[in-house]
């Protein structure tokens, strides 16, 4: 069975597509317009009516970290996860969690509060700047987040960083800027994030 990704462009589902392209997986895409996400049929796949949802032989998954870990674990030949139980594997988990808890939610909060509560929005942006500074130090003299090897951590944490760059929150972090340029140049990422028509 080919994988099936329920996808909307410019959403979190694109990071799963990036991973699928990196490993050369056989997959199909079902585009999910916003109006279809509230249907009972789609909510059977994702109870919150969001993307992505992901069909595997065993059933359907949602949440990008869970989907991505499942894919990477089932494709060890792609070498995107260090050995189970190793310190480097723990670091991959750490940086995945960091991107999805210390960057992404606060970018959303800053955007939502920008007009209604500018002070709250600035507090959220400052939280992101602090996280970006941690990554900038981590990437000093390193190309990637774990063991100088491209891994799942770079796909998920990097995906959280791109919107921070678009909102100007990485301009004081030259190592992060260079890192994002390296990620952006990967052919698999280019395929997963085609330019808007």
C-alpha positions as CSV (number, residue, x, y, z in Angstrom):
1,X,0.0,0.0,0.0
2,X,1.2,3.5,-0.8
3,X,1.1,6.0,1.9
4,X,-1.7,8.7,1.5
5,X,-1.1,12.2,2.9
6,X,-4.1,14.4,3.4
7,X,-2.6,17.8,2.6
8,X,-3.0,21.5,2.2
9,X,-0.3,23.6,0.7
10,X,1.5,26.0,3.0
11,X,0.4,24.1,6.1
12,X,2.1,21.7,8.6
13,X,1.4,18.8,6.2
14,X,4.1,20.1,3.9
15,X,6.8,19.0,6.4
16,X,5.5,15.4,6.1
17,X,5.6,15.7,2.3
18,X,9.2,16.9,2.6
19,X,10.1,13.8,4.7
20,X,8.4,11.6,2.1
21,X,10.4,13.2,-0.6
22,X,13.6,12.8,1.3
23,X,13.1,9.1,1.7
24,X,11.8,8.5,-1.8
25,X,8.6,7.0,-0.5
26,X,5.7,5.8,-2.6
27,X,2.9,8.1,-1.6
28,X,-0.3,9.8,-2.8
29,X,-1.7,13.2,-1.9
30,X,-5.3,14.0,-1.3
31,X,-5.8,17.8,-1.1
32,X,-8.2,18.8,1.7
33,X,-9.8,22.2,1.1
34,X,-10.7,24.1,4.3
35,X,-14.4,23.6,3.8
36,X,-14.0,19.8,3.7
37,X,-12.2,19.6,7.0
38,X,-15.4,19.8,9.0
39,X,-17.0,16.9,7.4
40,X,-17.7,13.7,9.4
41,X,-15.7,11.8,6.8
42,X,-12.6,13.9,7.3
43,X,-13.0,14.2,11.1
44,X,-12.8,10.4,11.2
45,X,-9.2,10.8,10.1
46,X,-8.4,13.9,12.1
47,X,-10.8,14.7,15.0
48,X,-9.9,18.4,15.0
49,X,-10.4,18.7,11.3
50,X,-6.8,19.8,10.5
51,X,-4.1,18.7,8.2
52,X,-2.2,16.5,8.0
53,X,-3.8,13.1,8.4
54,X,-1.8,10.2,7.1
55,X,-3.0,6.7,6.0
56,X,-0.7,3.7,6.6
57,X,-1.3,0.0,6.4
58,X,-2.1,-0.1,10.1
59,X,-4.5,2.9,10.1
60,X,-4.6,6.7,10.1
61,X,-2.4,9.0,12.1
62,X,-2.5,12.7,12.8
63,X,0.1,15.1,14.3
64,X,3.2,15.8,12.3
65,X,5.7,14.6,14.9
66,X,4.0,11.2,15.3
67,X,3.5,10.8,11.6
68,X,7.2,11.7,10.8
69,X,8.6,9.5,13.5
70,X,6.6,6.6,12.2
71,X,7.7,7.1,8.6
72,X,11.4,7.5,9.6
73,X,11.4,4.4,11.8
74,X,9.9,2.4,9.0
75,X,12.6,3.6,6.5
76,X,15.9,3.0,8.4
77,X,17.7,3.0,5.0
78,X,17.1,6.8,4.8
79,X,19.3,7.2,7.9
80,X,17.2,10.1,9.3
81,X,17.2,8.6,12.9
82,X,20.2,7.6,14.9
83,X,20.1,4.2,16.7
84,X,17.3,3.6,19.2
85,X,18.6,4.3,22.8
86,X,21.5,6.4,21.6
87,X,22.3,9.9,22.9
88,X,22.0,11.2,19.3
89,X,18.5,9.7,19.0
90,X,17.5,11.6,22.2
91,X,18.9,14.8,20.7
92,X,16.7,14.3,17.7
93,X,13.7,14.0,20.0
94,X,14.9,17.1,21.9
95,X,15.1,19.3,18.8
96,X,11.8,18.1,17.4
97,X,10.1,19.0,20.7
98,X,12.0,22.3,20.8
99,X,10.8,23.4,17.4
100,X,7.2,22.3,17.9
101,X,6.9,23.7,21.5
102,X,9.3,26.7,21.8
103,X,8.9,28.2,18.3
104,X,5.7,27.2,16.5
105,X,3.1,28.0,19.2
106,X,4.6,31.4,20.0
107,X,4.7,32.4,16.3
108,X,1.0,31.6,16.2
109,X,0.3,33.6,19.3
110,X,2.3,36.6,18.0
111,X,0.3,36.5,14.8
112,X,-3.1,36.2,16.5
113,X,-2.4,39.0,19.0
114,X,-0.6,41.4,16.6
115,X,-3.6,43.8,16.3
116,X,-5.7,43.1,19.4
117,X,-2.9,42.9,22.0
118,X,0.5,44.2,20.7
119,X,2.2,43.8,24.1
120,X,1.2,40.1,24.2
121,X,2.4,39.7,20.6
122,X,5.8,41.1,21.5
123,X,6.2,38.8,24.5
124,X,5.5,35.9,22.1
125,X,8.0,37.2,19.6
126,X,10.6,37.6,22.3
127,X,10.1,34.0,23.3
128,X,10.8,33.0,19.7
129,X,13.9,35.2,19.6
130,X,15.2,33.4,22.6
131,X,14.6,30.0,21.0
132,X,16.3,31.2,17.8
133,X,19.3,32.3,19.9
134,X,19.6,28.8,21.4
135,X,19.6,27.3,17.9
136,X,22.1,29.9,16.6
137,X,24.6,28.8,19.4
138,X,23.9,25.1,18.7
139,X,24.6,25.6,15.0
140,X,27.9,27.5,15.5
141,X,30.4,25.5,13.4
142,X,27.7,22.8,12.6
143,X,25.7,22.2,9.5
144,X,22.9,20.3,11.2
145,X,21.4,19.9,14.6
146,X,22.5,16.4,15.5
147,X,26.0,14.9,14.9
148,X,26.5,17.1,11.8
149,X,24.2,14.8,9.9
150,X,20.8,15.7,8.3
151,X,18.1,14.1,10.3
152,X,14.4,14.2,11.1
153,X,15.2,16.9,13.7
154,X,16.2,19.2,10.8
155,X,12.9,18.6,8.9
156,X,10.7,19.3,11.9
157,X,12.6,22.0,13.8
158,X,13.7,23.6,10.5
159,X,10.0,23.7,9.4
160,X,9.1,25.6,12.5
161,X,12.0,28.1,11.9
162,X,11.0,29.1,8.3
163,X,8.0,31.1,9.5
164,X,10.2,32.8,12.1
165,X,12.5,33.9,9.3
166,X,9.5,35.2,7.3
167,X,8.5,37.4,10.2
168,X,12.0,38.8,10.7
169,X,12.8,36.9,13.9
170,X,16.0,35.2,12.7
171,X,17.8,38.3,11.3
172,X,20.2,38.4,14.4
173,X,21.0,34.7,14.0
174,X,23.5,34.3,11.2
175,X,24.0,30.5,11.9
176,X,20.3,30.0,11.7
177,X,20.0,32.0,8.5
178,X,22.8,29.9,6.9
179,X,21.2,26.7,8.2
180,X,17.8,27.6,6.7
181,X,19.5,28.4,3.4
182,X,21.0,24.9,3.4
183,X,17.7,23.3,4.2
184,X,15.9,25.3,1.5
185,X,18.4,24.2,-1.1
186,X,17.6,20.5,-0.6
187,X,15.9,19.1,-3.7
188,X,13.4,17.1,-1.6
189,X,12.3,20.3,0.2
190,X,12.0,22.1,-3.1
191,X,9.7,19.4,-4.3
192,X,7.6,19.5,-1.1
193,X,7.2,23.3,-1.2
194,X,6.6,24.1,-4.9
195,X,6.4,27.9,-5.6
196,X,3.0,29.4,-5.6
197,X,1.4,29.6,-9.0
